[in-house]
């Protein structure tokens, strides 16, 4: 382990010898995988991937399924902010599972939907390992985020010169959302709200009342077979899936 500690200190963040690699696999479309992501997946002996419960499929594993057919594939239940799960217990169990392989010098990949640096649950696992096991060399491979994909598919800019991009999880109630809109409405800001999901019905009411529904783009299930990206004013359903976001540009460009 002393050798690994020294190697990690010497190599810093640029190591190609990581035993644990967090791999961003993009928003859902396998064609958006990066070469770096594929290289890491092909090298790894063990592939960990998140599921929301024991009887659910993994979106991230589905994206890379043809590259992991003959790998040791291990699911991890991620809490996804659900009350029936104890997050601390989830992360600790996940770390312990990963350590069994890493400490035997087996290269491990943990798949992350989208980009690992943006509201990613995998960061909880990485923090614990980096804190408690500094001798383990880790690496993060970025992926295309759902935010970037949504902007591209709607032929719009995330932010241009003079604008400020603000990315937040969708507020949990109307007041918080109204306050957030009020703070940004008169500025050259672009607001992206992640994980709109079950909140959409009342979020839509707020956008109508604030007269910004026509300035909003809704994006659902990006990269999947039922992908939807359109002006919020043209979206008539009151039900949206978990993988959902809103992009609001408060001014004309």
C-alpha positions in Angstrom: 0.0 0.0 0.0 2.9 2.4 0.6 3.9 2.0 -3.0 0.3 2.9 -4.1 0.3 6.0 -1.8 3.5 7.2 -3.3 2.4 6.5 -6.9 -0.9 8.4 -6.3 0.9 11.4 -4.9 3.3 11.4 -7.8 0.7 10.9 -10.5 -1.9 13.3 -9.1 -5.1 13.5 -11.0 -3.6 12.3 -14.3 -3.2 8.7 -13.6 -3.9 6.1 -16.2 -3.4 3.4 -13.6 -6.5 3.9 -11.6 -8.0 0.9 -9.9 -11.4 2.6 -9.6 -12.7 4.7 -12.4 -16.0 6.6 -12.3 -17.2 6.6 -15.9 -19.8 9.0 -17.3 -21.8 7.2 -19.9 -23.9 10.2 -21.1 -27.6 10.8 -21.0 -28.8 7.6 -22.7 -27.7 7.4 -26.3 -24.8 4.9 -26.8 -23.5 6.9 -29.7 -22.7 9.7 -27.2 -20.2 7.6 -25.3 -16.7 9.0 -25.3 -13.6 7.0 -26.4 -12.1 7.4 -22.9 -15.3 5.9 -21.4 -15.1 2.9 -23.8 -11.4 2.4 -23.1 -12.0 2.3 -19.4 -14.9 -0.1 -19.6 -13.0 -2.5 -21.9 -10.0 -2.5 -19.5 -12.0 -3.1 -16.3 -12.5 -6.6 -14.9 -15.5 -5.5 -12.8 -18.4 -3.2 -13.7 -20.6 -1.7 -11.0 -23.8 0.0 -12.0 -26.6 1.8 -10.2 -30.2 0.6 -9.9 -33.0 2.3 -8.0 -34.2 -1.0 -6.4 -33.5 -4.7 -6.6 -36.1 -5.3 -9.3 -35.2 -2.4 -11.7 -33.0 -2.3 -14.7 -30.0 0.0 -14.9 -30.2 2.8 -17.6 -26.4 3.3 -17.4 -25.7 -0.5 -17.9 -28.2 -0.6 -20.8 -26.2 2.2 -22.5 -23.0 0.1 -22.5 -24.6 -3.4 -22.6 -22.7 -4.6 -25.7 -19.4 -3.7 -24.1 -19.9 -5.5 -20.8 -21.4 -8.8 -21.8 -18.4 -10.8 -20.5 -17.6 -8.6 -17.5 -18.3 -9.3 -13.9 -21.4 -7.1 -13.5 -22.6 -6.0 -10.0 -25.6 -3.7 -9.4 -25.7 -1.2 -6.5 -28.9 0.1 -5.2 -28.7 3.9 -5.1 -31.2 5.7 -2.8 -32.3 8.4 -5.4 -33.6 10.5 -2.5 -36.1 7.8 -1.6 -37.2 7.6 2.1 -37.1 3.8 2.4 -33.3 3.8 1.9 -30.7 4.9 4.4 -28.2 6.8 2.2 -25.3 6.3 4.6 -25.9 2.6 4.7 -26.2 2.5 0.9 -22.9 4.3 0.3 -21.0 2.3 3.0 -22.2 -1.0 1.5 -21.3 0.1 -2.0 -17.8 1.1 -0.9 -17.3 -2.2 0.8 -18.3 -4.1 -2.3 -16.0 -2.1 -4.5 -13.1 -2.4 -2.1 -13.2 -6.2 -2.2 -12.1 -6.1 -5.8 -9.9 -3.0 -5.8 -7.9 -4.2 -2.9 -7.2 -7.4 -4.9 -5.8 -5.2 -7.7 -8.7 -5.7 -10.0 -9.6 -2.7 -12.2 -13.1 -1.5 -11.4 -15.5 0.8 -13.2 -18.5 2.4 -11.6 -20.9 3.6 -14.3 -22.6 7.0 -13.9 -25.5 8.3 -16.0 -24.7 11.6 -17.6 -21.6 13.4 -16.2 -20.1 12.3 -12.8 -19.4 15.9 -11.8 -23.1 17.0 -12.0 -25.5 15.9 -9.3 -24.0 12.4 -9.5 -24.7 9.9 -6.7 -21.4 8.2 -7.5 -19.6 11.2 -6.0 -20.7 10.0 -2.5 -18.8 6.7 -3.1 -15.8 8.4 -4.4 -15.6 10.8 -1.4 -15.6 8.0 1.1 -12.9 6.0 -0.8 -10.7 9.0 -1.2 -11.1 10.0 2.4 -10.7 6.6 4.0 -8.5 4.8 1.5 -6.1 7.4 0.1 -3.8 4.7 -1.2 -6.4 3.7 -3.9 -5.8 5.5 -7.2 -9.1 6.8 -8.6 -10.1 8.5 -11.7 -13.1 10.3 -13.2 -14.0 10.2 -16.9 -16.5 12.9 -17.8 -19.6 12.2 -19.8 -22.0 14.3 -21.9 -24.5 15.7 -19.5 -28.3 15.7 -20.0 -28.1 19.5 -19.9 -25.7 19.7 -22.9 -27.7 17.1 -24.8 -31.0 19.0 -24.2 -29.5 22.3 -25.5 -28.1 20.6 -28.6 -31.3 18.8 -29.4 -33.3 22.0 -29.0 -30.8 23.9 -31.2 -30.2 26.4 -28.4 -27.2 27.7 -26.4 -26.8 26.8 -22.8 -25.1 30.2 -22.3 -23.7 32.9 -24.5 -21.4 35.8 -23.8 -22.9 38.0 -21.0 -25.2 35.3 -19.7 -24.9 33.3 -16.4 -25.9 29.7 -16.4 -27.5 28.5 -13.1 -28.1 24.8 -12.6 -30.2 23.6 -9.7 -32.4 20.7 -8.6 -36.0 21.5 -9.0 -37.4 23.2 -5.9 -39.7 21.1 -3.8 -42.5 23.6 -3.5 -44.1 26.5 -5.3 -42.7 29.3 -3.1 -39.1 28.2 -3.5 -39.6 28.1 -7.3 -41.3 31.5 -7.4 -38.5 33.0 -5.3 -35.9 31.4 -7.6 -37.6 32.8 -10.7 -37.9 36.3 -9.1 -34.1 36.3 -8.3 -33.3 35.6 -12.0 -36.1 37.0 -14.0 -34.6 40.5 -14.6 -31.1 39.2 -15.3 -29.3 37.7 -18.3 -29.5 34.3 -16.7 -30.3 30.9 -18.0 -31.9 28.6 -15.4 -31.7 24.8 -15.7 -33.9 22.8 -13.3 -33.0 19.1 -12.9 -35.2 16.3 -11.8 -38.6 18.0 -12.4 -40.4 14.6 -12.4 -43.5 14.5 -10.2 -43.4 18.2 -9.5 -44.2 19.1 -13.2 -47.9 19.8 -12.7 -47.5 22.6 -10.2 -44.2 23.7 -11.8 -46.1 24.3 -15.1 -48.7 26.4 -13.2 -45.9 28.6 -11.8 -44.3 29.0 -15.3 -47.8 30.1 -16.6 -48.3 32.5 -13.7 -44.9 34.0 -14.2 -45.4 34.3 -17.9 -42.3 32.3 -18.8 -43.8 29.0 -20.1 -43.0 30.1 -23.7 -39.4 30.8 -22.6 -38.9 27.3 -21.3 -37.8 24.0 -22.9 -38.6 20.7 -21.4 -36.5 17.6 -22.0 -37.4 14.1 -21.0 -35.6 10.7 -21.2 -32.8 12.0 -23.3 -31.2 9.4 -25.5 -33.9 6.9 -24.9 -36.6 5.6 -27.2 -39.2 7.9 -25.8 -37.0 11.0 -25.8 -38.9 14.3 -25.8 -37.4 17.8 -26.2 -39.8 20.7 -26.9 -41.1 24.1 -25.9 -42.8 23.7 -22.6 -45.8 25.6 -24.0 -46.2 22.8 -26.6 -46.0 20.0 -24.0 -49.5 19.1 -22.9 -49.1 16.1 -20.6 -49.2 16.6 -16.8 -47.0 13.6 -16.2 -43.2 13.5 -16.8 -40.6 10.8 -15.9 -37.8 11.0 -13.3 -35.3 11.9 -16.1 -36.5 15.3 -16.8 -35.2 18.9 -16.9 -36.3 22.4 -17.8 -34.2 25.1 -19.4 -35.5 28.7 -18.9 -34.0 31.7 -20.7 -35.6 34.8 -19.2 -34.6 37.1 -22.0 -34.7 37.1 -25.8 -31.4 36.5 -27.7 
